């Protein structure tokens, strides 16, 4: 079955209020509108990729209810893991301090699950991308100063690679945009294969 493609007149629905995800879609000039999902993101079980993929599917399904007849929907969820410990978003200074001390001087994995629903309501594609991130050994002064910037709050893992937090990142293996919040290469390739995009760049 052939559906209308994503365009300015038929924008993608992004099932996320994340400013980072919005910035990434704007960066590659994909027309979209936002319908934030309202689902419980806690208590998932399984491997990290299973958890974030399941949440991405739930987010997309929730946002699909608000689409117009011809719109495609994208849901995504990002998880930061070290030694099988899932790190969420710190809510206060103490939690941010503990999180940053934990990732200091080692590797962790950032995995984003994503789900694409076609205009008929079918889950057309679900996938995930993982990136290894290496963090320098952080001094307590660096941690304290970074927390004072307020950037760690609202960020999974307690840092923003695209912001001030770049100072602590020694290297990555894999997709940079994935660490920010959307694996653009994988998502664009999926949209092209599904013929949600006729061509790219648009």
VEXTI-621974 format. One record per residue (C-alpha): z, y, x. Coordinates in nm, 3 decimals. Example, Ala and Ser with C-alpha at 12.3 -4.5 7.8 and 13.67 -1.06 7.14 Angstrom:
BEGIN
{zz=0.780, yy=-0.450, xx=1.230}
{zz=0.714, yy=-0.106, xx=1.367}
This chain:
BEGIN
{zz=0.000, yy=0.000, xx=0.000}
{zz=-0.091, yy=0.345, xx=0.133}
{zz=0.149, yy=0.637, xx=0.094}
{zz=0.105, yy=1.007, xx=0.161}
{zz=0.185, yy=1.098, xx=0.522}
{zz=0.460, yy=1.327, xx=0.644}
{zz=0.342, yy=1.688, xx=0.637}
{zz=0.461, yy=2.039, xx=0.564}
{zz=0.395, yy=1.969, xx=0.198}
{zz=0.557, yy=1.627, xx=0.216}
{zz=0.842, yy=1.654, xx=0.467}
{zz=1.046, yy=1.365, xx=0.599}
{zz=1.398, yy=1.337, xx=0.458}
{zz=1.658, yy=1.326, xx=0.734}
{zz=1.974, yy=1.155, xx=0.608}
{zz=2.199, yy=1.347, xx=0.848}
{zz=2.357, yy=1.690, xx=0.882}
{zz=2.377, yy=1.654, xx=1.261}
{zz=2.259, yy=1.976, xx=1.431}
{zz=2.144, yy=1.766, xx=1.730}
{zz=1.917, yy=1.548, xx=1.515}
{zz=1.773, yy=1.853, xx=1.343}
{zz=1.704, yy=2.013, xx=1.681}
{zz=1.526, yy=1.701, xx=1.803}
{zz=1.295, yy=1.679, xx=1.502}
{zz=1.222, yy=2.049, xx=1.532}
{zz=1.146, yy=1.997, xx=1.901}
{zz=0.863, yy=1.755, xx=1.820}
{zz=0.746, yy=1.954, xx=1.518}
{zz=0.803, yy=1.688, xx=1.253}
{zz=0.845, yy=1.857, xx=0.913}
{zz=1.170, yy=1.753, xx=0.748}
{zz=1.443, yy=1.847, xx=0.505}
{zz=1.805, yy=1.738, xx=0.519}
{zz=2.000, yy=1.536, xx=0.265}
{zz=2.330, yy=1.447, xx=0.435}
{zz=2.466, yy=1.106, xx=0.348}
{zz=2.811, yy=1.060, xx=0.205}
{zz=2.915, yy=0.715, xx=0.320}
{zz=3.223, yy=0.573, xx=0.489}
{zz=3.137, yy=0.532, xx=0.859}
{zz=3.461, yy=0.351, xx=0.947}
{zz=3.549, yy=-0.015, xx=0.956}
{zz=3.216, yy=-0.163, xx=1.058}
{zz=3.218, yy=-0.508, xx=1.215}
{zz=2.989, yy=-0.685, xx=1.456}
{zz=2.806, yy=-0.582, xx=1.770}
{zz=2.760, yy=-0.206, xx=1.822}
{zz=2.387, yy=-0.226, xx=1.744}
{zz=2.465, yy=-0.413, xx=1.422}
{zz=2.719, yy=-0.153, xx=1.314}
{zz=2.501, yy=0.151, xx=1.379}
{zz=2.191, yy=-0.014, xx=1.231}
{zz=2.383, yy=-0.106, xx=0.916}
{zz=2.514, yy=0.250, xx=0.884}
{zz=2.165, yy=0.392, xx=0.938}
{zz=2.035, yy=0.177, xx=0.652}
{zz=2.319, yy=0.291, xx=0.427}
{zz=2.256, yy=0.657, xx=0.508}
{zz=1.884, yy=0.626, xx=0.441}
{zz=1.944, yy=0.444, xx=0.112}
{zz=2.185, yy=0.715, xx=-0.002}
{zz=1.941, yy=0.996, xx=0.082}
{zz=1.649, yy=0.813, xx=-0.083}
{zz=1.802, yy=0.891, xx=-0.421}
{zz=1.723, yy=1.259, xx=-0.363}
{zz=1.362, yy=1.225, xx=-0.247}
{zz=1.056, yy=1.332, xx=-0.437}
{zz=0.794, yy=1.070, xx=-0.523}
{zz=0.607, yy=1.064, xx=-0.191}
{zz=0.874, yy=1.124, xx=0.071}
{zz=0.971, yy=0.904, xx=0.364}
{zz=1.339, yy=0.882, xx=0.463}
{zz=1.502, yy=0.847, xx=0.805}
{zz=1.864, yy=0.746, xx=0.855}
{zz=2.035, yy=0.721, xx=1.194}
{zz=2.375, yy=0.648, xx=1.340}
{zz=2.491, yy=0.672, xx=1.702}
{zz=2.773, yy=0.474, xx=1.862}
{zz=2.928, yy=0.521, xx=2.207}
{zz=3.082, yy=0.207, xx=2.360}
{zz=3.263, yy=0.124, xx=2.682}
{zz=3.404, yy=-0.223, xx=2.748}
{zz=3.343, yy=-0.309, xx=2.381}
{zz=3.563, yy=-0.016, xx=2.274}
{zz=3.383, yy=0.207, xx=2.023}
{zz=3.454, yy=0.575, xx=2.077}
{zz=3.425, yy=0.801, xx=1.778}
{zz=3.458, yy=1.178, xx=1.757}
{zz=3.784, yy=1.322, xx=1.893}
{zz=3.983, yy=1.514, xx=1.637}
{zz=4.236, yy=1.687, xx=1.864}
{zz=4.298, yy=1.777, xx=2.229}
{zz=4.497, yy=1.463, xx=2.306}
{zz=4.230, yy=1.233, xx=2.169}
{zz=3.957, yy=1.423, xx=2.357}
{zz=4.161, yy=1.398, xx=2.677}
{zz=4.209, yy=1.023, xx=2.639}
{zz=3.839, yy=0.971, xx=2.562}
{zz=3.716, yy=1.176, xx=2.859}
{zz=3.959, yy=1.006, xx=3.096}
{zz=3.835, yy=0.670, xx=2.969}
{zz=3.466, yy=0.740, xx=3.033}
{zz=3.536, yy=0.918, xx=3.363}
{zz=3.393, yy=0.753, xx=3.673}
{zz=3.206, yy=0.471, xx=3.502}
{zz=2.923, yy=0.358, xx=3.275}
{zz=2.911, yy=0.348, xx=2.898}
{zz=2.644, yy=0.265, xx=2.643}
{zz=2.504, yy=0.488, xx=2.372}
{zz=2.325, yy=0.305, xx=2.091}
{zz=2.144, yy=0.465, xx=1.799}
{zz=2.038, yy=0.259, xx=1.501}
{zz=1.767, yy=0.400, xx=1.276}
{zz=1.617, yy=0.302, xx=0.944}
{zz=1.298, yy=0.422, xx=0.776}
{zz=1.247, yy=0.389, xx=0.400}
{zz=0.897, yy=0.429, xx=0.257}
{zz=0.825, yy=0.625, xx=-0.064}
{zz=0.849, yy=0.307, xx=-0.275}
{zz=1.210, yy=0.250, xx=-0.167}
{zz=1.138, yy=-0.037, xx=0.070}
{zz=1.311, yy=-0.043, xx=0.408}
{zz=0.993, yy=-0.027, xx=0.612}
{zz=1.149, yy=-0.045, xx=0.958}
{zz=1.491, yy=-0.075, xx=1.118}
{zz=1.558, yy=-0.062, xx=1.489}
{zz=1.799, yy=0.043, xx=1.759}
{zz=1.781, yy=0.189, xx=2.109}
{zz=2.047, yy=0.174, xx=2.381}
{zz=2.096, yy=0.396, xx=2.686}
{zz=2.334, yy=0.351, xx=2.978}
{zz=2.514, yy=0.671, xx=3.079}
{zz=2.695, yy=0.715, xx=3.413}
{zz=2.973, yy=0.971, xx=3.428}
{zz=3.115, yy=1.129, xx=3.744}
{zz=3.484, yy=1.098, xx=3.824}
{zz=3.638, yy=1.383, xx=3.631}
{zz=3.938, yy=1.580, xx=3.754}
{zz=4.207, yy=1.671, xx=3.505}
{zz=4.115, yy=2.036, xx=3.552}
{zz=3.754, yy=1.960, xx=3.455}
{zz=3.871, yy=1.768, xx=3.149}
{zz=4.107, yy=2.047, xx=3.042}
{zz=3.842, yy=2.315, xx=3.090}
{zz=3.584, yy=2.115, xx=2.898}
{zz=3.824, yy=2.061, xx=2.608}
{zz=3.892, yy=2.436, xx=2.600}
{zz=3.520, yy=2.491, xx=2.545}
{zz=3.560, yy=2.302, xx=2.212}
{zz=3.235, yy=2.115, xx=2.276}
{zz=3.389, yy=1.764, xx=2.274}
{zz=3.483, yy=1.792, xx=1.907}
{zz=3.240, yy=1.646, xx=1.657}
{zz=3.066, yy=1.450, xx=1.935}
{zz=3.079, yy=1.070, xx=1.962}
{zz=3.230, yy=0.988, xx=2.300}
{zz=3.371, yy=1.337, xx=2.333}
{zz=3.081, yy=1.506, xx=2.512}
{zz=2.737, yy=1.661, xx=2.457}
{zz=2.476, yy=1.567, xx=2.716}
{zz=2.253, yy=1.852, xx=2.597}
{zz=2.532, yy=2.108, xx=2.635}
{zz=2.807, yy=2.191, xx=2.882}
{zz=2.877, yy=1.818, xx=2.906}
{zz=2.566, yy=1.779, xx=3.121}
{zz=2.785, yy=1.866, xx=3.421}
{zz=2.950, yy=1.524, xx=3.410}
{zz=2.641, yy=1.305, xx=3.372}
{zz=2.537, yy=1.148, xx=3.703}
{zz=2.242, yy=0.956, xx=3.560}
{zz=2.111, yy=0.765, xx=3.261}
{zz=1.905, yy=0.451, xx=3.215}
{zz=1.691, yy=0.479, xx=2.905}
{zz=1.612, yy=0.741, xx=2.645}
{zz=1.767, yy=1.086, xx=2.691}
{zz=1.700, yy=1.191, xx=2.330}
{zz=1.880, yy=0.875, xx=2.218}
{zz=2.201, yy=1.004, xx=2.379}
{zz=2.153, yy=1.336, xx=2.199}
{zz=2.121, yy=1.152, xx=1.866}
{zz=1.767, yy=1.027, xx=1.796}
{zz=1.546, yy=0.798, xx=2.009}
{zz=1.235, yy=1.007, xx=1.954}
{zz=0.989, yy=0.775, xx=2.126}
{zz=1.091, yy=0.472, xx=1.918}
{zz=1.103, yy=0.669, xx=1.593}
{zz=0.765, yy=0.837, xx=1.640}
{zz=0.602, yy=0.507, xx=1.738}
{zz=0.751, yy=0.345, xx=1.428}
{zz=0.630, yy=0.625, xx=1.200}
{zz=0.280, yy=0.595, xx=1.345}
{zz=0.271, yy=0.217, xx=1.298}
{zz=0.389, yy=0.258, xx=0.939}
{zz=0.117, yy=0.522, xx=0.886}
{zz=0.380, yy=0.773, xx=0.787}
{zz=0.206, yy=0.986, xx=1.050}
{zz=-0.173, yy=0.988, xx=1.074}
{zz=-0.159, yy=1.113, xx=1.429}
{zz=0.080, yy=1.272, xx=1.672}
{zz=0.142, yy=1.549, xx=1.766}
{zz=0.099, yy=1.674, xx=1.414}
